Amino acid sequence: MLKVATGIPFLLLVLPICAALGLAAWLESLALPAARIGVVLALILAFEVLITAAVTLALGESYRLREIAGLAAIIVGIVILFGSEEAARAG
């Protein structure tokens, strides 16, 4: 569970989280007609993880080397998926 040490009430955090999920759902509905569902869902989940990591950093959390390596692996996966999609469109 994410610990919040900023003194922000939990209910005030729920609103931006719900807004982010709503935005993700809207972007997903735009992306799905033009792409394969597996790749799109993987990219959406990867970006959600990266956005969550950025928000927790902004709230004052810190990461260990293992967690940073995991974020780097997600970024590499995004690059690979984008590359494979571009190759599939070109070929």
Secondary structure as the mmCIF struct_conf table of DSSP 4:
data_model
#
loop_
_struct_conf.conf_type_id
_struct_conf.id
_struct_conf.beg_label_comp_id
_struct_conf.beg_label_asym_id
_struct_conf.beg_label_seq_id
_struct_conf.end_label_comp_id
_struct_conf.end_label_asym_id
_struct_conf.end_label_seq_id
BEND BEND1 THR A 6 THR A 6
HELX_RH_AL_P HELX_RH_AL_P1 PHE A 10 ALA A 31
HELX_RH_3T_P HELX_RH_3T_P1 LEU A 32 ALA A 34
BEND BEND2 ALA A 35 ALA A 35
HELX_RH_AL_P HELX_RH_AL_P2 ILE A 37 ALA A 58
TURN_TY1_P TURN_TY1_P1 LEU A 59 GLY A 60
HELX_RH_AL_P HELX_RH_AL_P3 LEU A 65 ALA A 90
#
